[in-house]
Amino acid sequence: MDNFYLQELINQTYSRGGGLLLNYEDKPAVVVLTVERYNEIINGQTFVRPQTDNLKIPMPQKNRKKFLVTGGAGYIGSHLVFELIKAGHEVTILDNLSTGRRENIQPQAVFVEGDLADENLLRDLFASNRFEAVFHMAASLEVGESVKEPQKYFENNVVNTIKLLKAMTEAGCKKLVFSSSAAVYGEPEVTPVTENSHLRPGNPYGSTKLLGERAIKYFCEYLGLQAVAFRYFNACGFNPAAKIIPTHQSHLIYNVMQVALGKQQCLEVLGNDYPTFDGTGVRDYVHVSDIVLPHILAVESMARDNSDSGNLNGSFEVINIGTGKGHSVLEVANSASEVLGKIIPMEVVPRRAGDPAILIADNQKLKAKLGYTLQFSDLENMVKTSWEGIKKH
Ligand SMILES: NC(=O)c1ccc[n+]([C@@H]2O[C@H](COP(=O)([O-])OP(=O)(O)OC[C@H]3O[C@@H](n4cnc5c(N)ncnc54)[C@H](O)[C@@H]3O)[C@@H](O)[C@H]2O)c1
């Protein structure tokens, strides 16, 4: 018996009598009814299942899907796993915990600790599961490290992506959502950047994401894969309900929080001589929940596509996820000062090679193709939820 019927039987007994109610922690929890009274309630149709959101109605079996999330112990991956499970789906996580955290693995998910490079593991994983789709989030993503160790980035982000594509193709798994990056644009000629803007990545990390996209495109064109590559801009913030721990430490907002916590003396501002309104770099910050929710819409749309009524017309689509608005380093630091009531000392250091002055998304396609409107990405909310997420750990 599901929770709804039990609750409704309790309500009927409570309001009309004719049964025995037993309390647990001062609330009615168990109902004992005669067969006659039970039939009377059921047959008399004294209740109809209402369509409300606040009742936990289990997802109908046919809508429940099984997904694989690579990198599901990471920052964005674990937020996605949280939302997929909340929506009633089954999730398997493949993660080698190189940057991901065991604490980020949602308890309802199946966790496979392993590396994407392990082709036998991939083969076994696909042989023993029929995944509706794969969300491929596992990657190496520190721009500075990618300049020092480009081979690590090409191996993990390109070679391992191809291994995954091969395993999917062999197993007949046809849907993929890929975590790409605004880093594929490099220094844009015009901003905001659309999905058709020039692609000139300024560092090995951005190049590997672009090569990942290109490999996926060919698997779509020639091997029947259906895929969406989301180019995320600067992910930040946390969903407090998901209880997720930060995984990497190079992002501006993370560094601002370290200064606010007194763990770092001052914020390093990488250049104040950019052609921007205050001289510091301008980026498009987007809340992690606004990144992961479109992923769920994308797989739903791909499923509808197969029945000719979806919005993702091609077999391969690239979609920006950003707000269309930019904030400078100084604006972010000042907002953190205001929200947290703390002074953020700053020190200007030279620019980092390959960093563009301004990088802002044109997000029209996100709205047009998936009907998604951003809900969480105002700067104050991003700073607040980042603070809550980071200070706990
Ligand atoms: N964080 C951002 O602002 C941002 C922006 C643009 C794109 N992205 C992309 O989003 C994805 C997720 O980023 P994140 O911020 O959550 O990073 P993260 O480091 O928190 O997560 C990456 C996860 O992948 C796992 N992983 C890495 N290599 C693996 C391998 N070979 N096998 C198995 N697991 C492996 C790590 O352990 C980690 O859990 C990445 O693909 C990244 O390139 C992130």
The ligand as an SDF file (V2000), in Angstrom:
LIG
                    3D

 44 48  0  0  0  0  0  0  0  0999 V2000
   32.6420   23.8540  -12.5150 N   0  0  0  0  0  0  0  0  0  0  0  0
   32.5010   24.6430  -13.5740 C   0  0  0  0  0  0  0  0  0  0  0  0
   32.3920   25.8750  -13.4530 O   0  0  0  0  0  0  0  0  0  0  0  0
   32.4380   24.0540  -14.9580 C   0  0  0  0  0  0  0  0  0  0  0  0
   32.3290   24.9350  -16.0450 C   0  0  0  0  0  0  0  0  0  0  0  0
   32.2650   24.3910  -17.3270 C   0  0  0  0  0  0  0  0  0  0  0  0
   32.2780   23.0290  -17.5120 C   0  0  0  0  0  0  0  0  0  0  0  0
   32.4010   22.2070  -16.4430 N   0  0  0  0  0  0  0  0  0  0  0  0
   32.4300   20.7470  -16.6800 C   0  0  0  0  0  0  0  0  0  0  0  0
   31.4990   20.1400  -15.8030 O   0  0  0  0  0  0  0  0  0  0  0  0
   31.9390   18.8320  -15.4400 C   0  0  0  0  0  0  0  0  0  0  0  0
   31.8520   18.6810  -13.9360 C   0  0  0  0  0  0  0  0  0  0  0  0
   32.6500   19.6630  -13.3150 O   0  0  0  0  0  0  0  0  0  0  0  0
   32.6950   19.8260  -11.7230 P   0  0  0  0  0  0  0  0  0  0  0  0
   32.8400   21.2780  -11.4620 O   0  0  0  0  0  0  0  0  0  0  0  0
   31.5960   19.0940  -11.0930 O   0  0  0  0  0  0  0  0  0  0  0  0
   34.0960   19.1270  -11.4140 O   0  0  0  0  0  0  0  0  0  0  0  0
   34.4900   18.0730  -10.2930 P   0  0  0  0  0  0  0  0  0  0  0  0
   35.9840   17.9650  -10.3010 O   0  0  0  0  0  0  0  0  0  0  0  0
   33.8350   18.3890   -9.0230 O   0  0  0  0  0  0  0  0  0  0  0  0
   33.8520   16.7370  -10.8690 O   0  0  0  0  0  0  0  0  0  0  0  0
   34.4710   15.8940  -11.7900 C   0  0  0  0  0  0  0  0  0  0  0  0
   34.2720   14.4720  -11.3060 C   0  0  0  0  0  0  0  0  0  0  0  0
   34.7870   13.5570  -12.2580 O   0  0  0  0  0  0  0  0  0  0  0  0
   35.5370   12.5540  -11.5810 C   0  0  0  0  0  0  0  0  0  0  0  0
   36.5230   12.0500  -12.5630 N   0  0  0  0  0  0  0  0  0  0  0  0
   37.4750   12.7630  -13.2040 C   0  0  0  0  0  0  0  0  0  0  0  0
   38.1450   11.9570  -14.0420 N   0  0  0  0  0  0  0  0  0  0  0  0
   37.5960   10.7250  -13.9540 C   0  0  0  0  0  0  0  0  0  0  0  0
   37.8470    9.4820  -14.5860 C   0  0  0  0  0  0  0  0  0  0  0  0
   38.8220    9.3400  -15.4720 N   0  0  0  0  0  0  0  0  0  0  0  0
   37.0860    8.4230  -14.2460 N   0  0  0  0  0  0  0  0  0  0  0  0
   36.0880    8.5360  -13.3310 C   0  0  0  0  0  0  0  0  0  0  0  0
   35.7980    9.6890  -12.6960 N   0  0  0  0  0  0  0  0  0  0  0  0
   36.5490   10.7760  -13.0070 C   0  0  0  0  0  0  0  0  0  0  0  0
   36.1370   13.2680  -10.3880 C   0  0  0  0  0  0  0  0  0  0  0  0
   36.5200   12.4090   -9.3300 O   0  0  0  0  0  0  0  0  0  0  0  0
   34.9890   14.1920   -9.9930 C   0  0  0  0  0  0  0  0  0  0  0  0
   34.1030   13.5630   -9.0910 O   0  0  0  0  0  0  0  0  0  0  0  0
   33.3320   18.6940  -16.0280 C   0  0  0  0  0  0  0  0  0  0  0  0
   33.2380   17.9470  -17.2250 O   0  0  0  0  0  0  0  0  0  0  0  0
   33.7530   20.1200  -16.3440 C   0  0  0  0  0  0  0  0  0  0  0  0
   34.6550   20.1850  -17.4270 O   0  0  0  0  0  0  0  0  0  0  0  0
   32.4850   22.6870  -15.1630 C   0  0  0  0  0  0  0  0  0  0  0  0
  1  2  1  0
  2  3  2  0
  2  4  1  0
  4  5  1  0
  4 44  2  0
  5  6  2  0
  6  7  1  0
  7  8  2  0
  8  9  1  0
  8 44  1  0
  9 10  1  0
  9 42  1  0
 10 11  1  0
 11 12  1  0
 11 40  1  0
 12 13  1  0
 13 14  1  0
 14 15  2  0
 14 16  1  0
 14 17  1  0
 17 18  1  0
 18 19  2  0
 18 20  1  0
 18 21  1  0
 21 22  1  0
 22 23  1  0
 23 24  1  0
 23 38  1  0
 24 25  1  0
 25 26  1  0
 25 36  1  0
 26 27  1  0
 26 35  1  0
 27 28  2  0
 28 29  1  0
 29 30  1  0
 29 35  2  0
 30 31  1  0
 30 32  2  0
 32 33  1  0
 33 34  2  0
 34 35  1  0
 36 37  1  0
 36 38  1  0
 38 39  1  0
 40 41  1  0
 40 42  1  0
 42 43  1  0
M  CHG  2   8   1  16  -1
M  END
$$$$
